[in-house]
């Protein structure tokens, strides 16, 4: 099915492909100008390139597991650790990431990952998700021979909160329900702290909030979609979901800013210097042509 994740990634590919076509048109125009003796070497630009890598994980019973790694029937997956890197970013250590070149590649990965995701039948849902799923999409793009720009998109499918007396779960499924509700409660506490502009935000209360802290309170844009059920039997769940959505809607984490590293800044300055030199040469050439025209005009009058 063409859900939110599929459509979002399709949009990413469309934007990148459009940027690539646009840059190709600029290169073509420059080559035509050079053939006519109008282009300068320093004005030449490289092609637009991009690279997309996708990872997929689930948070099950407050443990992080790679959904793209295949394991034997009797072999359990080892949980992964969430750590902060030297440059201050949150990452899942050891998470496998695969390069994709089309939306079809992503769709195949989503299908493969969902087959490994923990599900169970309950009185409320025959295919109830017993974990939160996080799809990470790392995009790196830029003009050839220049420092690339990088960003990460997190697409999160949260397991719904569960009332045990209605779902009728027991044993291992009861533990799963408790962990799901606990992590969603931690997410609610983080949202509340952000809403109050609190000095301390409890990101470490769950693996879910710890993983998503850069998306919730960092230099990012965040969007949440809440799904509700219209049936009367789900009134309590729908009411709580709408209350949560109302609270989240009030939160303002500020505007996202483009990350510019020192190397990017140096490249920008270098590019601007090239443009200034090019403009200076164009100006000098125009002045020489003007002087030449004046001379020809003067000779014509004298003759």
Order of alpha helices (4+ residues) and beta strands (2+ residues): alpha-beta-beta-beta-beta-beta-alpha-beta-beta-beta-beta-alpha-alpha-alpha-alpha-alpha-alpha
